[in-house]
Amino acid sequence: MFAPAATPRAITRQVNAQVNRVLQQPDVRDQFLKIGMVPIGGTSEALAQYLEVEIARWAKVVRDANIQPVD
């Protein structure tokens, strides 16, 4: 999940905690798994780190393949 950058840290922590709690419920996990999604939850910091790695990885793929934007 994402929130606007200006969202107060206390709010994002509270929402994050509740989302993580809900994602641990077996019925919720089962529903995600049924549609091919793996609910993992985590922290805002872990998400930021994951995105940093993924953006770098896919930027390299785009550069190496010389993929250009389409107008």
mmCIF file of the N, C-alpha and C atoms, coordinates in Angstrom:
data_MODEL
# 
_entry.id   MODEL 
# 
loop_
_atom_site.group_PDB 
_atom_site.id 
_atom_site.type_symbol 
_atom_site.label_atom_id 
_atom_site.label_alt_id 
_atom_site.label_comp_id 
_atom_site.label_asym_id 
_atom_site.label_entity_id 
_atom_site.label_seq_id 
_atom_site.pdbx_PDB_ins_code 
_atom_site.Cartn_x 
_atom_site.Cartn_y 
_atom_site.Cartn_z 
_atom_site.occupancy 
_atom_site.B_iso_or_equiv 
_atom_site.pdbx_formal_charge 
_atom_site.auth_seq_id 
_atom_site.auth_comp_id 
_atom_site.auth_asym_id 
_atom_site.auth_atom_id 
_atom_site.pdbx_PDB_model_num 
ATOM 1   N N  . MET A 1 1  ? 0.849  -1.176  0.000   1.00 0.00 ? 1  MET A N  1 
ATOM 2   C CA . MET A 1 1  ? 0.000  0.000   0.000   1.00 0.00 ? 1  MET A CA 1 
ATOM 3   C C  . MET A 1 1  ? 0.885  1.225   0.000   1.00 0.00 ? 1  MET A C  1 
ATOM 4   N N  . PHE A 1 2  ? 0.363  2.290   -0.554  1.00 0.00 ? 2  PHE A N  1 
ATOM 5   C CA . PHE A 1 2  ? 1.080  3.551   -0.611  1.00 0.00 ? 2  PHE A CA 1 
ATOM 6   C C  . PHE A 1 2  ? 0.192  4.654   -0.055  1.00 0.00 ? 2  PHE A C  1 
ATOM 7   N N  . ALA A 1 3  ? 0.830  5.706   0.426   1.00 0.00 ? 3  ALA A N  1 
ATOM 8   C CA . ALA A 1 3  ? 0.123  6.876   0.934   1.00 0.00 ? 3  ALA A CA 1 
ATOM 9   C C  . ALA A 1 3  ? 0.856  8.111   0.415   1.00 0.00 ? 3  ALA A C  1 
ATOM 10  N N  . PRO A 1 4  ? 0.193  9.253   0.379   1.00 0.00 ? 4  PRO A N  1 
ATOM 11  C CA . PRO A 1 4  ? 0.879  10.468  -0.034  1.00 0.00 ? 4  PRO A CA 1 
ATOM 12  C C  . PRO A 1 4  ? 2.108  10.738  0.838   1.00 0.00 ? 4  PRO A C  1 
ATOM 13  N N  . ALA A 1 5  ? 3.122  11.323  0.253   1.00 0.00 ? 5  ALA A N  1 
ATOM 14  C CA . ALA A 1 5  ? 4.386  11.569  0.964   1.00 0.00 ? 5  ALA A CA 1 
ATOM 15  C C  . ALA A 1 5  ? 4.190  12.405  2.226   1.00 0.00 ? 5  ALA A C  1 
ATOM 16  N N  . ALA A 1 6  ? 3.219  13.269  2.236   1.00 0.00 ? 6  ALA A N  1 
ATOM 17  C CA . ALA A 1 6  ? 3.011  14.160  3.386   1.00 0.00 ? 6  ALA A CA 1 
ATOM 18  C C  . ALA A 1 6  ? 2.200  13.515  4.510   1.00 0.00 ? 6  ALA A C  1 
ATOM 19  N N  . THR A 1 7  ? 1.833  12.244  4.364   1.00 0.00 ? 7  THR A N  1 
ATOM 20  C CA . THR A 1 7  ? 1.056  11.576  5.409   1.00 0.00 ? 7  THR A CA 1 
ATOM 21  C C  . THR A 1 7  ? 1.895  11.485  6.681   1.00 0.00 ? 7  THR A C  1 
ATOM 22  N N  . PRO A 1 8  ? 1.348  11.923  7.818   1.00 0.00 ? 8  PRO A N  1 
ATOM 23  C CA . PRO A 1 8  ? 2.102  11.859  9.072   1.00 0.00 ? 8  PRO A CA 1 
ATOM 24  C C  . PRO A 1 8  ? 2.563  10.433  9.383   1.00 0.00 ? 8  PRO A C  1 
ATOM 25  N N  . ARG A 1 9  ? 3.787  10.323  9.868   1.00 0.00 ? 9  ARG A N  1 
ATOM 26  C CA . ARG A 1 9  ? 4.392  9.018   10.168  1.00 0.00 ? 9  ARG A CA 1 
ATOM 27  C C  . ARG A 1 9  ? 3.534  8.210   11.141  1.00 0.00 ? 9  ARG A C  1 
ATOM 28  N N  . ALA A 1 10 ? 2.929  8.859   12.104  1.00 0.00 ? 10 ALA A N  1 
ATOM 29  C CA . ALA A 1 10 ? 2.072  8.146   13.068  1.00 0.00 ? 10 ALA A CA 1 
ATOM 30  C C  . ALA A 1 10 ? 0.908  7.461   12.354  1.00 0.00 ? 10 ALA A C  1 
ATOM 31  N N  . ILE A 1 11 ? 0.362  8.104   11.359  1.00 0.00 ? 11 ILE A N  1 
ATOM 32  C CA . ILE A 1 11 ? -0.758 7.535   10.606  1.00 0.00 ? 11 ILE A CA 1 
ATOM 33  C C  . ILE A 1 11 ? -0.281 6.338   9.782   1.00 0.00 ? 11 ILE A C  1 
ATOM 34  N N  . THR A 1 12 ? 0.850  6.493   9.075   1.00 0.00 ? 12 THR A N  1 
ATOM 35  C CA . THR A 1 12 ? 1.331  5.376   8.253   1.00 0.00 ? 12 THR A CA 1 
ATOM 36  C C  . THR A 1 12 ? 1.707  4.177   9.124   1.00 0.00 ? 12 THR A C  1 
ATOM 37  N N  . ARG A 1 13 ? 2.248  4.423   10.294  1.00 0.00 ? 13 ARG A N  1 
ATOM 38  C CA . ARG A 1 13 ? 2.581  3.311   11.202  1.00 0.00 ? 13 ARG A CA 1 
ATOM 39  C C  . ARG A 1 13 ? 1.323  2.593   11.667  1.00 0.00 ? 13 ARG A C  1 
ATOM 40  N N  . GLN A 1 14 ? 0.298  3.365   11.992  1.00 0.00 ? 14 GLN A N  1 
ATOM 41  C CA . GLN A 1 14 ? -0.949 2.769   12.464  1.00 0.00 ? 14 GLN A CA 1 
ATOM 42  C C  . GLN A 1 14 ? -1.614 1.946   11.352  1.00 0.00 ? 14 GLN A C  1 
ATOM 43  N N  . VAL A 1 15 ? -1.684 2.506   10.158  1.00 0.00 ? 15 VAL A N  1 
ATOM 44  C CA . VAL A 1 15 ? -2.280 1.785   9.033   1.00 0.00 ? 15 VAL A CA 1 
ATOM 45  C C  . VAL A 1 15 ? -1.461 0.534   8.734   1.00 0.00 ? 15 VAL A C  1 
ATOM 46  N N  . ASN A 1 16 ? -0.133 0.670   8.716   1.00 0.00 ? 16 ASN A N  1 
ATOM 47  C CA . ASN A 1 16 ? 0.749  -0.465  8.453   1.00 0.00 ? 16 ASN A CA 1 
ATOM 48  C C  . ASN A 1 16 ? 0.519  -1.587  9.458   1.00 0.00 ? 16 ASN A C  1 
ATOM 49  N N  . ALA A 1 17 ? 0.421  -1.253  10.715  1.00 0.00 ? 17 ALA A N  1 
ATOM 50  C CA . ALA A 1 17 ? 0.206  -2.267  11.756  1.00 0.00 ? 17 ALA A CA 1 
ATOM 51  C C  . ALA A 1 17 ? -1.113 -2.997  11.544  1.00 0.00 ? 17 ALA A C  1 
ATOM 52  N N  . GLN A 1 18 ? -2.161 -2.258  11.193  1.00 0.00 ? 18 GLN A N  1 
ATOM 53  C CA . GLN A 1 18 ? -3.471 -2.877  10.985  1.00 0.00 ? 18 GLN A CA 1 
ATOM 54  C C  . GLN A 1 18 ? -3.484 -3.749  9.733   1.00 0.00 ? 18 GLN A C  1 
ATOM 55  N N  . VAL A 1 19 ? -2.848 -3.279  8.669   1.00 0.00 ? 19 VAL A N  1 
ATOM 56  C CA . VAL A 1 19 ? -2.780 -4.074  7.442   1.00 0.00 ? 19 VAL A CA 1 
ATOM 57  C C  . VAL A 1 19 ? -2.015 -5.367  7.704   1.00 0.00 ? 19 VAL A C  1 
ATOM 58  N N  . ASN A 1 20 ? -0.889 -5.278  8.394   1.00 0.00 ? 20 ASN A N  1 
ATOM 59  C CA . ASN A 1 20 ? -0.124 -6.484  8.722   1.00 0.00 ? 20 ASN A CA 1 
ATOM 60  C C  . ASN A 1 20 ? -0.946 -7.459  9.558   1.00 0.00 ? 20 ASN A C  1 
ATOM 61  N N  . ARG A 1 21 ? -1.719 -6.921  10.487  1.00 0.00 ? 21 ARG A N  1 
ATOM 62  C CA . ARG A 1 21 ? -2.579 -7.772  11.322  1.00 0.00 ? 21 ARG A CA 1 
ATOM 63  C C  . ARG A 1 21 ? -3.615 -8.485  10.469  1.00 0.00 ? 21 ARG A C  1 
ATOM 64  N N  . VAL A 1 22 ? -4.261 -7.756  9.570   1.00 0.00 ? 22 VAL A N  1 
ATOM 65  C CA . VAL A 1 22 ? -5.294 -8.337  8.710   1.00 0.00 ? 22 VAL A CA 1 
ATOM 66  C C  . VAL A 1 22 ? -4.695 -9.384  7.767   1.00 0.00 ? 22 VAL A C  1 
ATOM 67  N N  . LEU A 1 23 ? -3.502 -9.109  7.246   1.00 0.00 ? 23 LEU A N  1 
ATOM 68  C CA . LEU A 1 23 ? -2.872 -10.048 6.314   1.00 0.00 ? 23 LEU A CA 1 
ATOM 69  C C  . LEU A 1 23 ? -2.508 -11.381 6.966   1.00 0.00 ? 23 LEU A C  1 
ATOM 70  N N  . GLN A 1 24 ? -2.479 -11.429 8.283   1.00 0.00 ? 24 GLN A N  1 
ATOM 71  C CA . GLN A 1 24 ? -2.183 -12.679 8.987   1.00 0.00 ? 24 GLN A CA 1 
ATOM 72  C C  . GLN A 1 24 ? -3.425 -13.548 9.191   1.00 0.00 ? 24 GLN A C  1 
ATOM 73  N N  . GLN A 1 25 ? -4.590 -13.008 8.921   1.00 0.00 ? 25 GLN A N  1 
ATOM 74  C CA . GLN A 1 25 ? -5.819 -13.777 9.105   1.00 0.00 ? 25 GLN A CA 1 
ATOM 75  C C  . GLN A 1 25 ? -5.934 -14.824 7.997   1.00 0.00 ? 25 GLN A C  1 
ATOM 76  N N  . PRO A 1 26 ? -6.160 -16.085 8.374   1.00 0.00 ? 26 PRO A N  1 
ATOM 77  C CA . PRO A 1 26 ? -6.186 -17.165 7.377   1.00 0.00 ? 26 PRO A CA 1 
ATOM 78  C C  . PRO A 1 26 ? -7.163 -16.938 6.223   1.00 0.00 ? 26 PRO A C  1 
ATOM 79  N N  . ASP A 1 27 ? -8.355 -16.433 6.512   1.00 0.00 ? 27 ASP A N  1 
ATOM 80  C CA . ASP A 1 27 ? -9.326 -16.237 5.434   1.00 0.00 ? 27 ASP A CA 1 
ATOM 81  C C  . ASP A 1 27 ? -8.862 -15.150 4.462   1.00 0.00 ? 27 ASP A C  1 
ATOM 82  N N  . VAL A 1 28 ? -8.234 -14.117 4.965   1.00 0.00 ? 28 VAL A N  1 
ATOM 83  C CA . VAL A 1 28 ? -7.714 -13.049 4.105   1.00 0.00 ? 28 VAL A CA 1 
ATOM 84  C C  . VAL A 1 28 ? -6.560 -13.594 3.259   1.00 0.00 ? 28 VAL A C  1 
ATOM 85  N N  . ARG A 1 29 ? -5.641 -14.305 3.901   1.00 0.00 ? 29 ARG A N  1 
ATOM 86  C CA . ARG A 1 29 ? -4.509 -14.908 3.175   1.00 0.00 ? 29 ARG A CA 1 
ATOM 87  C C  . ARG A 1 29 ? -5.022 -15.833 2.065   1.00 0.00 ? 29 ARG A C  1 
ATOM 88  N N  . ASP A 1 30 ? -6.026 -16.647 2.382   1.00 0.00 ? 30 ASP A N  1 
ATOM 89  C CA . ASP A 1 30 ? -6.571 -17.574 1.392   1.00 0.00 ? 30 ASP A CA 1 
ATOM 90  C C  . ASP A 1 30 ? -7.158 -16.842 0.191   1.00 0.00 ? 30 ASP A C  1 
ATOM 91  N N  . GLN A 1 31 ? -7.847 -15.751 0.445   1.00 0.00 ? 31 GLN A N  1 
ATOM 92  C CA . GLN A 1 31 ? -8.442 -14.987 -0.657  1.00 0.00 ? 31 GLN A CA 1 
ATOM 93  C C  . GLN A 1 31 ? -7.357 -14.398 -1.565  1.00 0.00 ? 31 GLN A C  1 
ATOM 94  N N  . PHE A 1 32 ? -6.299 -13.873 -0.977  1.00 0.00 ? 32 PHE A N  1 
ATOM 95  C CA . PHE A 1 32 ? -5.199 -13.353 -1.782  1.00 0.00 ? 32 PHE A CA 1 
ATOM 96  C C  . PHE A 1 32 ? -4.563 -14.477 -2.593  1.00 0.00 ? 32 PHE A C  1 
ATOM 97  N N  . LEU A 1 33 ? -4.304 -15.602 -1.954  1.00 0.00 ? 33 LEU A N  1 
ATOM 98  C CA . LEU A 1 33 ? -3.665 -16.728 -2.634  1.00 0.00 ? 33 LEU A CA 1 
ATOM 99  C C  . LEU A 1 33 ? -4.521 -17.245 -3.779  1.00 0.00 ? 33 LEU A C  1 
ATOM 100 N N  . LYS A 1 34 ? -5.842 -17.236 -3.614  1.00 0.00 ? 34 LYS A N  1 
ATOM 101 C CA . LYS A 1 34 ? -6.751 -17.706 -4.669  1.00 0.00 ? 34 LYS A CA 1 
ATOM 102 C C  . LYS A 1 34 ? -6.623 -16.874 -5.940  1.00 0.00 ? 34 LYS A C  1 
ATOM 103 N N  . ILE A 1 35 ? -6.273 -15.609 -5.806  1.00 0.00 ? 35 ILE A N  1 
ATOM 104 C CA . ILE A 1 35 ? -6.156 -14.754 -6.993  1.00 0.00 ? 35 ILE A CA 1 
ATOM 105 C C  . ILE A 1 35 ? -4.694 -14.578 -7.415  1.00 0.00 ? 35 ILE A C  1 
ATOM 106 N N  . GLY A 1 36 ? -3.830 -15.407 -6.851  1.00 0.00 ? 36 GLY A N  1 
ATOM 107 C CA . GLY A 1 36 ? -2.441 -15.404 -7.281  1.00 0.00 ? 36 GLY A CA 1 
ATOM 108 C C  . GLY A 1 36 ? -1.551 -14.382 -6.613  1.00 0.00 ? 36 GLY A C  1 
ATOM 109 N N  . MET A 1 37 ? -1.989 -13.813 -5.527  1.00 0.00 ? 37 MET A N  1 
ATOM 110 C CA . MET A 1 37 ? -1.186 -12.838 -4.799  1.00 0.00 ? 37 MET A CA 1 
ATOM 111 C C  . MET A 1 37 ? -0.694 -13.456 -3.502  1.00 0.00 ? 37 MET A C  1 
ATOM 112 N N  . VAL A 1 38 ? 0.545  -13.132 -3.132  1.00 0.00 ? 38 VAL A N  1 
ATOM 113 C CA . VAL A 1 38 ? 1.116  -13.638 -1.885  1.00 0.00 ? 38 VAL A CA 1 
ATOM 114 C C  . VAL A 1 38 ? 1.208  -12.473 -0.907  1.00 0.00 ? 38 VAL A C  1 
ATOM 115 N N  . PRO A 1 39 ? 0.358  -12.472 0.120   1.00 0.00 ? 39 PRO A N  1 
ATOM 116 C CA . PRO A 1 39 ? 0.378  -11.379 1.091   1.00 0.00 ? 39 PRO A CA 1 
ATOM 117 C C  . PRO A 1 39 ? 1.568  -11.523 2.035   1.00 0.00 ? 39 PRO A C  1 
ATOM 118 N N  . ILE A 1 40 ? 2.460  -10.525 2.026   1.00 0.00 ? 40 ILE A N  1 
ATOM 119 C CA . ILE A 1 40 ? 3.632  -10.632 2.891   1.00 0.00 ? 40 ILE A CA 1 
ATOM 120 C C  . ILE A 1 40 ? 3.670  -9.569  3.984   1.00 0.00 ? 40 ILE A C  1 
ATOM 121 N N  . GLY A 1 41 ? 3.067  -8.426  3.751   1.00 0.00 ? 41 GLY A N  1 
ATOM 122 C CA . GLY A 1 41 ? 3.122  -7.365  4.756   1.00 0.00 ? 41 GLY A CA 1 
ATOM 123 C C  . GLY A 1 41 ? 4.542  -6.889  4.966   1.00 0.00 ? 41 GLY A C  1 
ATOM 124 N N  . GLY A 1 42 ? 4.790  -6.241  6.070   1.00 0.00 ? 42 GLY A N  1 
ATOM 125 C CA . GLY A 1 42 ? 6.124  -5.742  6.378   1.00 0.00 ? 42 GLY A CA 1 
ATOM 126 C C  . GLY A 1 42 ? 6.091  -4.293  6.809   1.00 0.00 ? 42 GLY A C  1 
ATOM 127 N N  . THR A 1 43 ? 7.252  -3.664  6.723   1.00 0.00 ? 43 THR A N  1 
ATOM 128 C CA . THR A 1 43 ? 7.378  -2.274  7.162   1.00 0.00 ? 43 THR A CA 1 
ATOM 129 C C  . THR A 1 43 ? 7.504  -1.340  5.970   1.00 0.00 ? 43 THR A C  1 
ATOM 130 N N  . SER A 1 44 ? 7.302  -0.068  6.226   1.00 0.00 ? 44 SER A N  1 
ATOM 131 C CA . SER A 1 44 ? 7.496  0.953   5.189   1.00 0.00 ? 44 SER A CA 1 
ATOM 132 C C  . SER A 1 44 ? 8.941  0.951   4.717   1.00 0.00 ? 44 SER A C  1 
ATOM 133 N N  . GLU A 1 45 ? 9.846  0.764   5.657   1.00 0.00 ? 45 GLU A N  1 
ATOM 134 C CA . GLU A 1 45 ? 11.272 0.758   5.316   1.00 0.00 ? 45 GLU A CA 1 
ATOM 135 C C  . GLU A 1 45 ? 11.625 -0.424  4.413   1.00 0.00 ? 45 GLU A C  1 
ATOM 136 N N  . ALA A 1 46 ? 11.051 -1.585  4.704   1.00 0.00 ? 46 ALA A N  1 
ATOM 137 C CA . ALA A 1 46 ? 11.302 -2.769  3.879   1.00 0.00 ? 46 ALA A CA 1 
ATOM 138 C C  . ALA A 1 46 ? 10.754 -2.571  2.462   1.00 0.00 ? 46 ALA A C  1 
ATOM 139 N N  . LEU A 1 47 ? 9.588  -1.953  2.353   1.00 0.00 ? 47 LEU A N  1 
ATOM 140 C CA . LEU A 1 47 ? 9.019  -1.664  1.042   1.00 0.00 ? 47 LEU A CA 1 
ATOM 141 C C  . LEU A 1 47 ? 9.908  -0.694  0.272   1.00 0.00 ? 47 LEU A C  1 
ATOM 142 N N  . ALA A 1 48 ? 10.385 0.342   0.930   1.00 0.00 ? 48 ALA A N  1 
ATOM 143 C CA . ALA A 1 48 ? 11.257 1.323   0.272   1.00 0.00 ? 48 ALA A CA 1 
ATOM 144 C C  . ALA A 1 48 ? 12.529 0.651   -0.239  1.00 0.00 ? 48 ALA A C  1 
ATOM 145 N N  . GLN A 1 49 ? 13.095 -0.226  0.566   1.00 0.00 ? 49 GLN A N  1 
ATOM 146 C CA . GLN A 1 49 ? 14.312 -0.946  0.163   1.00 0.00 ? 49 GLN A CA 1 
ATOM 147 C C  . GLN A 1 49 ? 14.027 -1.870  -1.026  1.00 0.00 ? 49 GLN A C  1 
ATOM 148 N N  . TYR A 1 50 ? 12.926 -2.583  -0.985  1.00 0.00 ? 50 TYR A N  1 
ATOM 149 C CA . TYR A 1 50 ? 12.534 -3.465  -2.078  1.00 0.00 ? 50 TYR A CA 1 
ATOM 150 C C  . TYR A 1 50 ? 12.356 -2.672  -3.368  1.00 0.00 ? 50 TYR A C  1 
ATOM 151 N N  . LEU A 1 51 ? 11.652 -1.544  -3.286  1.00 0.00 ? 51 LEU A N  1 
ATOM 152 C CA . LEU A 1 51 ? 11.416 -0.724  -4.474  1.00 0.00 ? 51 LEU A CA 1 
ATOM 153 C C  . LEU A 1 51 ? 12.717 -0.176  -5.043  1.00 0.00 ? 51 LEU A C  1 
ATOM 154 N N  . GLU A 1 52 ? 13.634 0.209   -4.188  1.00 0.00 ? 52 GLU A N  1 
ATOM 155 C CA . GLU A 1 52 ? 14.931 0.717   -4.646  1.00 0.00 ? 52 GLU A CA 1 
ATOM 156 C C  . GLU A 1 52 ? 15.657 -0.347  -5.478  1.00 0.00 ? 52 GLU A C  1 
ATOM 157 N N  . VAL A 1 53 ? 15.663 -1.564  -4.984  1.00 0.00 ? 53 VAL A N  1 
ATOM 158 C CA . VAL A 1 53 ? 16.326 -2.666  -5.694  1.00 0.00 ? 53 VAL A CA 1 
ATOM 159 C C  . VAL A 1 53 ? 15.611 -2.969  -7.010  1.00 0.00 ? 53 VAL A C  1 
ATOM 160 N N  . GLU A 1 54 ? 14.291 -3.046  -6.974  1.00 0.00 ? 54 GLU A N  1 
ATOM 161 C CA . GLU A 1 54 ? 13.526 -3.369  -8.176  1.00 0.00 ? 54 GLU A CA 1 
ATOM 162 C C  . GLU A 1 54 ? 13.631 -2.284  -9.242  1.00 0.00 ? 54 GLU A C  1 
ATOM 163 N N  . ILE A 1 55 ? 13.594 -1.031  -8.837  1.00 0.00 ? 55 ILE A N  1 
ATOM 164 C CA . ILE A 1 55 ? 13.720 0.061   -9.808  1.00 0.00 ? 55 ILE A CA 1 
ATOM 165 C C  . ILE A 1 55 ? 15.079 0.000   -10.488 1.00 0.00 ? 55 ILE A C  1 
ATOM 166 N N  . ALA A 1 56 ? 16.134 -0.230  -9.721  1.00 0.00 ? 56 ALA A N  1 
ATOM 167 C CA . ALA A 1 56 ? 17.472 -0.343  -10.304 1.00 0.00 ? 56 ALA A CA 1 
ATOM 168 C C  . ALA A 1 56 ? 17.544 -1.538  -11.251 1.00 0.00 ? 56 ALA A C  1 
ATOM 169 N N  . ARG A 1 57 ? 16.980 -2.654  -10.857 1.00 0.00 ? 57 ARG A N  1 
ATOM 170 C CA . ARG A 1 57 ? 17.003 -3.869  -11.688 1.00 0.00 ? 57 ARG A CA 1 
ATOM 171 C C  . ARG A 1 57 ? 16.306 -3.639  -13.022 1.00 0.00 ? 57 ARG A C  1 
ATOM 172 N N  . TRP A 1 58 ? 15.093 -3.098  -12.976 1.00 0.00 ? 58 TRP A N  1 
ATOM 173 C CA . TRP A 1 58 ? 14.322 -2.927  -14.203 1.00 0.00 ? 58 TRP A CA 1 
ATOM 174 C C  . TRP A 1 58 ? 14.827 -1.765  -15.041 1.00 0.00 ? 58 TRP A C  1 
ATOM 175 N N  . ALA A 1 59 ? 15.414 -0.767  -14.425 1.00 0.00 ? 59 ALA A N  1 
ATOM 176 C CA . ALA A 1 59 ? 16.033 0.316   -15.198 1.00 0.00 ? 59 ALA A CA 1 
ATOM 177 C C  . ALA A 1 59 ? 17.175 -0.240  -16.032 1.00 0.00 ? 59 ALA A C  1 
ATOM 178 N N  . LYS A 1 60 ? 17.954 -1.156  -15.475 1.00 0.00 ? 60 LYS A N  1 
ATOM 179 C CA . LYS A 1 60 ? 19.047 -1.786  -16.212 1.00 0.00 ? 60 LYS A CA 1 
ATOM 180 C C  . LYS A 1 60 ? 18.509 -2.601  -17.380 1.00 0.00 ? 60 LYS A C  1 
ATOM 181 N N  . VAL A 1 61 ? 17.435 -3.339  -17.153 1.00 0.00 ? 61 VAL A N  1 
ATOM 182 C CA . VAL A 1 61 ? 16.826 -4.131  -18.232 1.00 0.00 ? 61 VAL A CA 1 
ATOM 183 C C  . VAL A 1 61 ? 16.391 -3.205  -19.363 1.00 0.00 ? 61 VAL A C  1 
ATOM 184 N N  . VAL A 1 62 ? 15.760 -2.113  -19.025 1.00 0.00 ? 62 VAL A N  1 
ATOM 185 C CA . VAL A 1 62 ? 15.283 -1.160  -20.035 1.00 0.00 ? 62 VAL A CA 1 
ATOM 186 C C  . VAL A 1 62 ? 16.467 -0.568  -20.803 1.00 0.00 ? 62 VAL A C  1 
ATOM 187 N N  . ARG A 1 63 ? 17.502 -0.160  -20.078 1.00 0.00 ? 63 ARG A N  1 
ATOM 188 C CA . ARG A 1 63 ? 18.694 0.402   -20.747 1.00 0.00 ? 63 ARG A CA 1 
ATOM 189 C C  . ARG A 1 63 ? 19.371 -0.629  -21.637 1.00 0.00 ? 63 ARG A C  1 
ATOM 190 N N  . ASP A 1 64 ? 19.603 -1.824  -21.112 1.00 0.00 ? 64 ASP A N  1 
ATOM 191 C CA . ASP A 1 64 ? 20.289 -2.877  -21.868 1.00 0.00 ? 64 ASP A CA 1 
ATOM 192 C C  . ASP A 1 64 ? 19.515 -3.290  -23.118 1.00 0.00 ? 64 ASP A C  1 
ATOM 193 N N  . ALA A 1 65 ? 18.209 -3.263  -23.044 1.00 0.00 ? 65 ALA A N  1 
ATOM 194 C CA . ALA A 1 65 ? 17.372 -3.643  -24.185 1.00 0.00 ? 65 ALA A CA 1 
ATOM 195 C C  . ALA A 1 65 ? 17.085 -2.451  -25.090 1.00 0.00 ? 65 ALA A C  1 
ATOM 196 N N  . ASN A 1 66 ? 17.589 -1.294  -24.704 1.00 0.00 ? 66 ASN A N  1 
ATOM 197 C CA . ASN A 1 66 ? 17.364 -0.054  -25.471 1.00 0.00 ? 66 ASN A CA 1 
ATOM 198 C C  . ASN A 1 66 ? 15.881 0.204   -25.708 1.00 0.00 ? 66 ASN A C  1 
ATOM 199 N N  . ILE A 1 67 ? 15.093 -0.024  -24.701 1.00 0.00 ? 67 ILE A N  1 
ATOM 200 C CA . ILE A 1 67 ? 13.659 0.209   -24.787 1.00 0.00 ? 67 ILE A CA 1 
ATOM 201 C C  . ILE A 1 67 ? 13.407 1.716   -24.712 1.00 0.00 ? 67 ILE A C  1 
ATOM 202 N N  . GLN A 1 68 ? 12.635 2.197   -25.659 1.00 0.00 ? 68 GLN A N  1 
ATOM 203 C CA . GLN A 1 68 ? 12.322 3.626   -25.747 1.00 0.00 ? 68 GLN A CA 1 
ATOM 204 C C  . GLN A 1 68 ? 10.850 3.857   -25.447 1.00 0.00 ? 68 GLN A C  1 
ATOM 205 N N  . PRO A 1 69 ? 10.522 5.001   -24.872 1.00 0.00 ? 69 PRO A N  1 
ATOM 206 C CA . PRO A 1 69 ? 9.112  5.306   -24.606 1.00 0.00 ? 69 PRO A CA 1 
ATOM 207 C C  . PRO A 1 69 ? 8.320  5.436   -25.919 1.00 0.00 ? 69 PRO A C  1 
ATOM 208 N N  . VAL A 1 70 ? 7.075  5.113   -25.860 1.00 0.00 ? 70 VAL A N  1 
ATOM 209 C CA . VAL A 1 70 ? 6.180  5.249   -27.010 1.00 0.00 ? 70 VAL A CA 1 
ATOM 210 C C  . VAL A 1 70 ? 5.369  6.519   -26.828 1.00 0.00 ? 70 VAL A C  1 
ATOM 211 N N  . ASP A 1 71 ? 5.301  7.317   -27.876 1.00 0.00 ? 71 ASP A N  1 
ATOM 212 C CA . ASP A 1 71 ? 4.537  8.577   -27.788 1.00 0.00 ? 71 ASP A CA 1 
ATOM 213 C C  . ASP A 1 71 ? 3.063  8.346   -27.846 1.00 0.00 ? 71 ASP A C  1 
# 
